[in-house]
Amino acid sequence: MAFRSELRPLNPGVAFRDDAGLGCAPIGNLFSPVPDADAVATVEAALARDVRFFDTAPLYGSGESERKLGLALRGVPRDDYVIATKVGRILIDESGAPVRGAASGHDSIVDLSRDGVLRSLEGSLARLGVDRVDVLHLHDPLDVETALSASFPALAELREQGVVRAISVGLGKLDPLERIAAEAPLDVLMEAGRLTLLDRTALDRLLPVAARRGIGVIAAGVFNSGILVDPVASPFYEYKPAPADVVEAALRLRDICASFGVRLADAAVQFPLRAGADAVVVGARTPAEVDAFVDGLDAAIPAALWEDL
């Protein structure tokens, strides 16, 4: 599979992996602080491995992920990379007032209105230091009615104006995502955690809808919060300690992979592509994590292993 044409860098001569994107939540201080220099090094490592699709959001570090990504890409020709960010939340300061301009915030509030979409994107562009983004996701819109009546018409306007190249939705809950995929004017969608070795529910429910409507699919959350990297050292599922039955299932998957000499994480990162996704997005906070992600995409996996899994 490959990214749809509108999701590729506009410079046709730049080397570009069409199966991979760097998730930038970790450099936004997810779980632990990431200094600017380390964030820049992580983005530079992705560029060096031809990963030029970067997925961020105002929610990640209340603007810090966007600011650090913009810092890292400063000086890189704009047509040489693809940025996806998100709307649907407004950053606020410690007093609860909306943050203006390029500043980061203290927290965020949900705002799916047209004005909220426009204000959110305005702040994102300022923090990123760019005049356009390539993909604009609506972030976790659990109020589907408002999303369909207010948010997506605003997103479509931005696409018509050329401020964004493609519009999308990013969600980890399948019920609202399935309905939005069926009704909204999407170019692409990003599912989180529903197309993994542990949770394959998107296979039968979401992918057929996307295929029927010509919507590209980006898979995120491929490690289900860490358990599919190492069920022992990182036994977390959906950002919480994993239940015993989930740990048991992950250990069983790990052992099957080990019997073929394959790392569980490598099978986990390749599975969504094999299932029909156009690309996978994986978060990283260090150059070593970037290398592990890209190496996993290229790891040789015997066909017999997929049958056993």
Salt bridges, closest charged atoms under 4 A:
GLU6 OE2 - ARG4 NE 3.05
ASP18 OD2 - ARG8 NH2 3.26
ASP19 OD2 - ARG17 NH2 2.84
ASP36 OD1 - ARG67 NH2 2.80
ASP55 OD2 - LYS86 NZ 2.56
ASP55 OD1 - HIS137 NE2 2.89
GLU64 OE1 - ARG67 NH2 2.87
GLU66 OE1 - ARG127 NE 2.74
ASP79 OD1 - ARG132 NH2 2.68
GLU94 OE2 - HIS106 ND1 4.00
ASP115 OD2 - ARG119 NH1 3.19
ASP134 OD2 - ARG78 NH2 2.88
ASP134 OD1 - ARG132 NH1 3.32
ASP134 OD1 - ARG165 NH1 2.79
ASP140 OD2 - HIS139 NE2 3.84
GLU145 OE2 - ARG179 NH1 2.66
GLU157 OE1 - ARG114 NH2 2.80
ASP175 OD1 - ARG205 NH2 2.51
GLU178 OE1 - ARG205 NH2 2.77
GLU183 OE2 - ARG179 NE 2.96
ASP187 OD2 - ARG159 NH1 2.87
ASP199 OD2 - ARG194 NE 2.72
GLU238 OE2 - ARG194 NH2 3.22
GLU248 OE2 - ARG252 NH1 3.95
ASP255 OD1 - ARG254 NH2 3.06
ASP266 OD1 - ARG263 NH2 2.65
ASP291 OD1 - ARG49 NH1 2.98
ASP295 OD1 - ARG49 NH2 2.88
ASP298 OD2 - ARG17 NH1 2.90
